[in-house]
Amino acid sequence: MSTKVEMEIFQAAMAQPASEQTRAQDLFNKQKAYFASDATKTHEWRVDQLNRLIRMLKENYERFTDASRGDFKTASQENVFEVSATIATSEFAKSQLKEWMRPVETPLPKFLAASGHKGVVYREPYGVTLIICPFNGPLLLSLRPAVAALSAGNPCMLKLSEALPATDELLLELIPEYFEPEALNAVVGGKEVVTKVLTFPFDFIFLTGSVGVGKVVMRAAAEHITPVLLELGGQNPAIVDETANIPDAAKKIVWGAMAWGGQWCTSPGYAVVHESVAEAFVAECKKAVVELYGSDPKNNPDYSRVISPAAVNRLASLIDPSKVVFGGRSDAKARYLDPTIIYPVSWSDRIMDDEIFGPLLPILTYSDLGKLLAKIKSMPRPLAGYVFSRDQKAIDRVLYSLSFGGGAVNQTNVFLFIESMPYGGVGTAGIGNYYGKYGFDSLTHAKSVLISHPDVAIDHLFPPYTKEKAEALNQWFDY
């Protein structure tokens, strides 16, 4: 997520009343005491929490889609997906949970196995988890992390984004109706509430946000040596080589850059196209915008809004009017910005300074793949990376050389819809990953236990130490 956008949202709200801070402290204390009772560690408790979440979403389906639409996701597929995908995530976790929780027996050195020892890894919950939610996934990026936390046996507190008044109001109403506060609760508030909450000794912190907010969270977590999972962002490249299916690449990249109003952390931040096919690619991008959103996107219900007037103004300021080949118009009051194609763009242009986080697609060109990869590698690591090509050697070279959180070949964005694949960044794009079993593992500690028969001793560990006992130590490395 754009550092500027997220930091503005994170810091802009006025101080909240002390009562909200006190409420947050009380909720945290309840969760700490509840977790200490071991109630959250059973399979039954975890399934019950997932069932509550599923019921809350299904019984209030239309209310949630309406709230998402009111906040900014005006495209029907997007506000419906917020709810349906979260339900599906919960159902998937519930169906797999028993297997995920099962202790795993591990190989041992041969002499230990022969003497009846067993090695077992248990997955135990960390404890009370803080989930700091962004604006761009009103439900997906708040409740999906909650699914990971609850399935792992962690009570959790959601710190909701202040930029989503309709969704926040609904969650603050419904969560207490469906959940006990010691299992799942939510708070909302500005800088002072966030500052207060980050002083609590959480057992785990999960943030989806910007690099700037990630640094704030890591500093706070360091005070208590609290583990973190950070989902951040970056300027995501989409490489299009001379062998690519140009109309197909253009349509997928335009959709990827414009869906959700361009406000998704895996959206292509720019396309960099081989110079021999650049003009054809630009022409196909212009066609794709019209095909996807019509000649009047502002009045097209399939095109979502930008989160705020301030965000529109920030995005509009990035546009060099002399390089706009399609779109470029904005209406801050209506939270609208045209799907905009910008070409030719150079690496030194202002729009390339940071993650865009809006429906703008800068197009650059390259002539040498090796030099292009070196340039991208000199920049902060992106959360996502995409390559469009028919040349398997070129595809392999890109995937081998570039480091990014996740991505796709001849596709954009949709890898993040798949529960069986991990989602997470590396470097400035984040720490750790989640989705499905990966989320369960990230939010549990792997506790290793060596089990010995009470009548079996490992004699060579005890003095007096002889040459034979010293030689026996080699057995520990024979599996």
Residue pairs with C-beta under 8 A, 6 or more apart in sequence:
1 134
1 136
1 208
1 209
1 210
1 232
1 233
1 265
1 355
1 357
2 210
2 233
2 354
2 355
2 356
2 357
2 358
3 210
3 211
3 212
3 354
3 355
4 210
4 314
4 354
5 210
5 307
5 311
5 314
5 357
6 134
6 209
6 210
6 212
6 213
7 210
7 212
7 213
8 310
9 135
9 161
9 162
9 163
10 191
10 194
10 209
10 210
10 212
10 213
10 216
11 190
11 191
12 162
12 190
12 191
13 162
13 189
13 190
13 191
14 190
15 190
15 191
15 192
16 189
16 190
16 192
16 193
20 187
20 189
20 193
21 189
21 192
21 193
21 196
21 197
23 187
24 157
24 187
24 189
24 193
24 196
24 197
24 200
25 196
25 200
27 157
27 181
27 185
27 187
28 128
28 157
28 197
28 200
28 202
30 181
30 182
31 128
31 155
31 156
31 157
31 181
31 182
31 183
31 185
32 127
32 128
33 182
34 40
34 155
34 182
34 183
35 125
35 127
35 128
35 154
35 155
35 203
39 45
40 46
40 125
40 153
40 154
40 155
40 183
41 124
41 125
41 153
43 97
43 98
43 101
45 153
46 97
46 101
46 150
46 151
46 152
46 153
47 94
47 97
49 150
49 151
49 179
49 183
49 184
50 90
50 91
50 93
50 94
50 97
50 147
50 150
50 151
51 94
52 178
52 179
53 86
53 90
53 143
53 146
53 147
53 150
53 178
53 184
54 87
54 90
54 91
54 94
55 178
56 174
56 175
56 177
56 178
56 179
57 64
57 83
57 86
57 87
57 90
57 139
57 143
58 87
60 170
60 174
61 83
63 170
64 82
64 83
64 139
64 167
64 170
65 76
65 79
65 80
65 82
65 83
66 79
66 166
67 138
67 164
67 166
67 167
67 169
67 170
68 78
68 79
68 82
68 83
68 138
68 139
68 166
68 167
69 76
69 79
70 166
71 135
71 138
71 163
71 164
71 165
71 166
71 167
71 307
72 135
72 261
72 263
72 304
72 305
72 306
72 307
72 335
73 79
73 82
73 138
73 260
73 304
73 305
74 301
74 303
74 304
74 305
75 259
75 260
75 301
75 302
75 303
75 304
76 301
76 302
77 302
78 259
78 260
78 304
81 140
82 137
82 138
82 139
82 140
83 139
85 140
85 144
85 417
86 139
86 140
86 143
86 144
86 147
88 419
89 143
89 144
89 147
89 419
90 143
90 147
92 419
92 436
93 147
93 148
93 151
93 436
93 440
94 151
96 436
96 437
97 151
97 440
100 123
100 151
100 437
100 440
101 123
103 120
103 121
103 122
103 123
104 120
104 121
105 118
105 119
105 120
106 119
106 120
106 121
106 448
107 113
107 119
107 479
108 117
108 118
108 119
108 450
108 479
109 475
109 476
109 477
109 478
109 479
110 475
110 478
110 479
111 475
111 478
112 119
112 450
112 458
115 453
115 456
115 458
116 452
116 453
116 456
117 450
117 451
117 452
117 453
117 456
118 450
118 451
119 448
119 449
119 450
119 451
120 448
120 449
120 451
121 446
121 447
121 448
121 449
122 446
122 447
122 449
123 152
123 440
123 441
123 444
123 445
123 446
123 447
124 153
124 444
124 445
124 447
125 152
125 153
125 154
125 443
125 444
125 445
126 152
126 154
126 203
126 204
126 227
126 443
126 444
126 445
127 154
127 155
127 202
127 203
127 204
128 154
128 155
128 156
128 157
128 202
128 203
128 204
129 149
129 154
129 155
129 156
129 157
129 202
129 203
129 204
129 205
129 206
129 443
130 156
130 157
130 159
130 197
130 198
130 200
130 202
130 204
130 205
130 206
131 142
131 145
131 146
131 149
131 156
131 157
131 158
131 159
131 206
131 207
132 159
132 194
132 205
132 206
132 207
132 208
132 209
132 213
132 217
133 141
133 142
133 145
133 158
133 159
133 160
133 161
133 208
134 141
134 161
134 208
134 209
135 161
135 163
135 164
135 263
135 307
136 260
136 263
136 264
136 265
136 307
136 357
137 144
137 208
137 264
138 161
138 164
138 167
139 167
141 208
141 231
142 158
142 160
142 171
144 434
145 156
145 206
145 208
145 434
145 439
146 156
146 158
146 184
147 439
148 206
148 434
148 435
148 439
148 440
148 442
148 443
149 155
149 156
149 204
149 206
149 443
150 156
150 183
150 184
151 439
151 440
152 439
152 440
152 443
152 444
153 444
154 203
154 204
154 443
155 182
155 183
155 184
156 184
157 184
157 185
157 186
157 187
157 197
157 202
158 171
158 175
158 184
158 185
158 186
158 187
159 186
159 187
159 188
159 193
159 194
159 197
160 167
160 168
160 171
160 172
160 186
160 187
160 188
161 168
162 168
162 188
162 189
162 190
163 307
163 308
168 186
168 188
171 186
172 186
172 188
175 184
175 185
175 186
176 185
179 185
187 193
187 197
198 216
198 217
198 220
199 220
199 223
201 224
201 226
202 221
202 224
202 226
203 226
203 227
204 226
204 227
204 228
204 229
204 443
205 217
205 220
205 221
205 226
205 227
205 228
205 229
206 228
206 229
206 231
206 434
206 443
207 213
207 214
207 217
207 228
207 229
207 230
207 231
208 231
208 232
208 265
209 217
209 230
209 231
209 232
210 232
210 233
210 355
211 232
211 233
211 380
211 428
214 230
214 232
214 430
217 228
217 230
218 228
218 230
221 227
221 228
228 431
228 432
229 424
229 430
229 431
229 432
229 433
229 434
229 442
229 443
230 425
230 430
230 431
230 432
231 265
231 383
231 423
231 424
231 425
231 430
231 434
232 265
232 383
232 425
232 428
232 429
232 430
233 265
233 355
233 357
233 382
233 383
233 425
233 429
234 265
234 269
234 355
234 380
234 381
234 382
234 383
234 384
234 404
234 425
234 428
234 429
235 269
235 270
235 352
235 354
235 355
235 356
235 379
235 380
235 382
236 266
236 267
236 268
236 269
236 270
236 355
236 382
236 383
236 384
236 385
236 386
236 404
236 407
237 268
237 269
237 270
237 272
237 376
237 382
237 385
237 386
237 402
238 249
238 253
238 256
238 268
238 270
238 271
238 272
238 386
238 387
238 388
238 412
239 271
239 272
239 372
239 385
239 386
239 387
239 388
239 389
239 398
240 246
240 249
240 253
240 271
240 272
240 273
240 274
240 277
240 281
240 388
240 389
241 274
241 369
241 387
241 388
241 389
241 391
241 394
242 274
242 276
242 277
243 389
243 390
243 391
243 394
244 277
244 388
244 389
244 390
244 410
245 388
245 390
245 410
246 277
246 280
246 281
246 284
247 284
247 287
247 288
248 388
248 410
249 281
249 284
249 388
249 410
250 281
250 284
250 285
250 287
250 288
251 284
251 288
251 291
251 292
252 388
252 410
252 411
252 412
253 268
253 271
253 285
253 361
253 386
253 388
253 412
254 285
254 288
254 289
254 292
254 339
254 341
254 361
255 288
255 292
255 412
255 413
256 266
256 267
256 268
256 386
256 412
256 413
257 267
257 268
257 269
257 339
257 359
257 360
257 361
257 412
258 289
258 292
258 293
258 303
258 339
258 359
258 361
259 267
259 304
259 413
260 267
260 304
261 303
261 304
261 305
261 306
261 307
261 337
261 358
261 359
262 306
262 356
262 357
262 358
262 359
262 360
263 304
263 306
263 307
263 357
263 358
264 413
265 383
265 384
266 383
266 384
266 406
266 407
266 412
266 413
266 415
266 416
267 357
267 384
267 412
267 413
268 361
268 384
268 386
268 412
269 355
269 356
269 362
269 382
270 345
270 352
270 356
270 361
270 362
270 363
270 364
271 281
271 285
271 361
271 362
271 363
271 364
272 363
272 364
272 365
272 366
272 372
273 281
273 363
273 364
273 365
273 366
274 365
274 366
274 367
275 365
275 366
275 367
278 343
278 344
278 363
278 365
281 363
282 325
282 341
282 343
282 363
285 326
285 341
285 361
285 363
286 325
286 326
286 341
289 297
289 326
289 327
289 339
289 341
292 302
292 339
293 300
293 302
293 303
293 339
294 300
297 303
297 327
297 338
297 339
298 331
298 334
298 336
298 338
303 339
305 334
305 335
305 336
306 312
306 315
306 335
306 336
306 337
306 358
306 359
307 335
308 335
309 332
309 333
309 335
310 332
311 335
311 357
311 358
312 330
312 331
312 332
312 335
312 336
312 337
313 330
313 332
314 358
315 330
315 337
315 356
315 357
315 358
315 359
315 360
316 330
316 332
316 337
318 350
318 351
318 356
318 360
319 328
319 340
319 342
319 351
319 360
320 342
320 349
320 350
320 351
321 328
323 342
323 343
323 344
323 345
323 349
324 340
324 341
324 342
325 341
325 342
325 343
326 338
326 339
326 340
326 341
327 338
327 339
327 340
327 341
328 338
328 340
329 337
329 338
330 336
330 337
330 338
331 337
337 358
337 359
337 360
338 359
339 359
339 361
340 359
340 360
340 361
341 361
341 363
342 351
342 360
342 361
342 362
342 363
343 362
343 363
344 363
344 364
344 365
345 351
345 352
345 362
345 363
345 364
346 352
346 364
347 364
347 375
349 362
351 360
351 362
352 362
356 362
366 372
369 394
369 397
369 398
373 397
373 398
373 401
373 402
376 402
377 401
377 402
377 403
380 427
380 428
380 429
381 403
381 404
381 405
381 425
381 426
381 427
381 428
381 429
382 404
382 405
382 429
383 404
383 405
383 406
383 425
383 429
383 430
384 404
384 405
384 406
384 407
384 412
384 413
384 415
385 398
385 402
385 404
385 407
386 407
386 408
386 409
386 411
386 412
387 394
387 395
387 398
387 399
387 407
387 409
387 410
388 409
388 410
389 395
389 398
389 409
389 410
395 409
399 409
403 426
403 427
404 425
404 426
404 429
405 423
405 424
405 425
405 426
405 429
405 430
405 433
406 415
406 416
406 421
406 422
406 423
406 424
407 415
408 414
408 415
415 421
415 423
416 423
418 435
419 435
419 436
420 435
420 436
420 437
421 435
421 436
421 438
422 433
422 434
422 435
422 436
422 438
423 433
423 434
423 435
423 438
424 430
424 431
424 432
424 433
424 434
424 438
425 431
432 442
433 439
433 442
434 442
434 443
459 469
460 468
460 469
460 472
460 473
